[in-house]
């Protein structure tokens, strides 16, 4: 084996490692907000269907199913708005940090 293939003193990379300024903050997850919003909408629909006046044309279960679709939609819509507000608040609390890229320079 030649010494050029396995040097004892490795040479630094062709490009010096540069530091990159990044923002670090705890971002909320989107899907738990959506799931909770849909679940709250379905619960409100069932409460509304089973505590309301009984219809002569529809069973309470069919009314609950129909209301579940609409209330779940509005629950998801409101939860998405709450997510955006929480995300905006956490972005305001972001801090700046310096990061050093790792890995091969060709993959940057």
KOLVOKE-616585 format. One record per residue (C-alpha): residue number from 1; residue in one letter; x, y, z. Coordinates in steps of 0.2 Angstrom, whole numbers. Layout:
BEGIN
{i: NUM aa: A u: X v: Y w: Z} .
...
***
This chain:
BEGIN
{i: 1 aa: X u: 0 v: 0 w: 0} .
{i: 2 aa: X u: 7 v: 17 w: -5} .
{i: 3 aa: X u: 8 v: 31 w: 8} .
{i: 4 aa: X u: -2 v: 42 w: -3} .
{i: 5 aa: X u: -17 v: 31 w: -1} .
{i: 6 aa: X u: -17 v: 31 w: 18} .
{i: 7 aa: X u: -9 v: 46 w: 24} .
{i: 8 aa: X u: -4 v: 47 w: 43} .
{i: 9 aa: X u: -8 v: 66 w: 43} .
{i: 10 aa: X u: -24 v: 69 w: 34} .
{i: 11 aa: X u: -25 v: 86 w: 25} .
{i: 12 aa: X u: -40 v: 98 w: 28} .
{i: 13 aa: X u: -54 v: 98 w: 16} .
{i: 14 aa: X u: -52 v: 109 w: 1} .
{i: 15 aa: X u: -66 v: 121 w: 7} .
{i: 16 aa: X u: -65 v: 127 w: 25} .
{i: 17 aa: X u: -80 v: 124 w: 36} .
{i: 18 aa: X u: -91 v: 139 w: 36} .
{i: 19 aa: X u: -103 v: 143 w: 50} .
{i: 20 aa: X u: -121 v: 146 w: 46} .
{i: 21 aa: X u: -133 v: 157 w: 56} .
{i: 22 aa: X u: -149 v: 148 w: 60} .
{i: 23 aa: X u: -165 v: 151 w: 70} .
{i: 24 aa: X u: -169 v: 138 w: 83} .
{i: 25 aa: X u: -186 v: 137 w: 91} .
{i: 26 aa: X u: -198 v: 123 w: 97} .
{i: 27 aa: X u: -210 v: 121 w: 83} .
{i: 28 aa: X u: -227 v: 114 w: 87} .
{i: 29 aa: X u: -233 v: 98 w: 77} .
{i: 30 aa: X u: -247 v: 101 w: 65} .
{i: 31 aa: X u: -256 v: 84 w: 65} .
{i: 32 aa: X u: -260 v: 83 w: 83} .
{i: 33 aa: X u: -269 v: 100 w: 82} .
{i: 34 aa: X u: -279 v: 94 w: 67} .
{i: 35 aa: X u: -283 v: 78 w: 76} .
{i: 36 aa: X u: -289 v: 86 w: 92} .
{i: 37 aa: X u: -299 v: 99 w: 82} .
{i: 38 aa: X u: -308 v: 85 w: 73} .
{i: 39 aa: X u: -311 v: 75 w: 89} .
{i: 40 aa: X u: -318 v: 90 w: 98} .
{i: 41 aa: X u: -330 v: 93 w: 83} .
{i: 42 aa: X u: -336 v: 75 w: 83} .
{i: 43 aa: X u: -339 v: 76 w: 102} .
{i: 44 aa: X u: -349 v: 92 w: 100} .
{i: 45 aa: X u: -359 v: 84 w: 86} .
{i: 46 aa: X u: -364 v: 69 w: 96} .
{i: 47 aa: X u: -368 v: 79 w: 111} .
{i: 48 aa: X u: -379 v: 91 w: 100} .
{i: 49 aa: X u: -387 v: 76 w: 92} .
{i: 50 aa: X u: -392 v: 66 w: 108} .
{i: 51 aa: X u: -397 v: 81 w: 118} .
{i: 52 aa: X u: -407 v: 90 w: 105} .
{i: 53 aa: X u: -425 v: 87 w: 99} .
{i: 54 aa: X u: -428 v: 70 w: 91} .
{i: 55 aa: X u: -433 v: 70 w: 73} .
{i: 56 aa: X u: -448 v: 60 w: 66} .
{i: 57 aa: X u: -438 v: 58 w: 49} .
{i: 58 aa: X u: -421 v: 53 w: 55} .
{i: 59 aa: X u: -413 v: 43 w: 69} .
{i: 60 aa: X u: -402 v: 51 w: 82} .
{i: 61 aa: X u: -387 v: 41 w: 75} .
{i: 62 aa: X u: -390 v: 47 w: 57} .
{i: 63 aa: X u: -391 v: 65 w: 64} .
{i: 64 aa: X u: -375 v: 63 w: 74} .
{i: 65 aa: X u: -366 v: 56 w: 59} .
{i: 66 aa: X u: -372 v: 71 w: 48} .
{i: 67 aa: X u: -367 v: 83 w: 61} .
{i: 68 aa: X u: -350 v: 75 w: 64} .
{i: 69 aa: X u: -345 v: 79 w: 46} .
{i: 70 aa: X u: -349 v: 97 w: 48} .
{i: 71 aa: X u: -343 v: 100 w: 66} .
{i: 72 aa: X u: -327 v: 90 w: 62} .
{i: 73 aa: X u: -323 v: 101 w: 47} .
{i: 74 aa: X u: -325 v: 117 w: 58} .
{i: 75 aa: X u: -315 v: 109 w: 72} .
{i: 76 aa: X u: -301 v: 106 w: 60} .
{i: 77 aa: X u: -302 v: 124 w: 53} .
{i: 78 aa: X u: -302 v: 131 w: 71} .
{i: 79 aa: X u: -288 v: 120 w: 76} .
{i: 80 aa: X u: -278 v: 125 w: 61} .
{i: 81 aa: X u: -280 v: 143 w: 65} .
{i: 82 aa: X u: -274 v: 140 w: 83} .
{i: 83 aa: X u: -259 v: 131 w: 76} .
{i: 84 aa: X u: -254 v: 146 w: 66} .
{i: 85 aa: X u: -256 v: 157 w: 81} .
{i: 86 aa: X u: -245 v: 145 w: 92} .
{i: 87 aa: X u: -232 v: 144 w: 79} .
{i: 88 aa: X u: -231 v: 162 w: 77} .
{i: 89 aa: X u: -229 v: 164 w: 96} .
{i: 90 aa: X u: -215 v: 151 w: 96} .
{i: 91 aa: X u: -206 v: 159 w: 82} .
{i: 92 aa: X u: -205 v: 176 w: 91} .
{i: 93 aa: X u: -196 v: 167 w: 105} .
{i: 94 aa: X u: -183 v: 160 w: 93} .
{i: 95 aa: X u: -165 v: 162 w: 96} .
{i: 96 aa: X u: -151 v: 163 w: 84} .
{i: 97 aa: X u: -137 v: 151 w: 84} .
{i: 98 aa: X u: -122 v: 146 w: 73} .
{i: 99 aa: X u: -121 v: 129 w: 65} .
{i: 100 aa: X u: -107 v: 120 w: 56} .
{i: 101 aa: X u: -111 v: 110 w: 41} .
{i: 102 aa: X u: -106 v: 92 w: 42} .
{i: 103 aa: X u: -104 v: 78 w: 29} .
{i: 104 aa: X u: -97 v: 78 w: 12} .
{i: 105 aa: X u: -95 v: 96 w: 4} .
{i: 106 aa: X u: -102 v: 89 w: -12} .
{i: 107 aa: X u: -119 v: 86 w: -3} .
{i: 108 aa: X u: -121 v: 103 w: 3} .
***
